[in-house]
Amino acid sequence: MPEGEVDVEGKTCAVVGCDEPAAKIVGRSFVPALQALKLRLKNRGLRHIPLCKKHYKMAKEALEALRGG
């Protein structure tokens, strides 16, 4: 695995109440979008946040809206 990449395999979504397997790993820049969606993380101190496909799509759209896109 190249340096800087995080392995998704075996990880579950970091959103409280979701046990779906992680589809993407996102950085801390997604935290404001998750907060805007009223989603809480299982572990707030994570540097890399694993998200399932559903929560990744929601957070990505919210982040674009927050950035004015």
C-alpha angles and dihedrals in degrees: 000000000000119000113271096028122114123215114241096191114112094010125118130209113286094219114110111255096018120108098172117129115264115260098180139017113221133187132242090273087081093061095089090052092050090049091050088054089050090241117150124210123229091225117025095193097066118130092196117036118208113213132184119235093264097049093042091055092047093048093046092053092046091049091052090050092049091050090051097251 
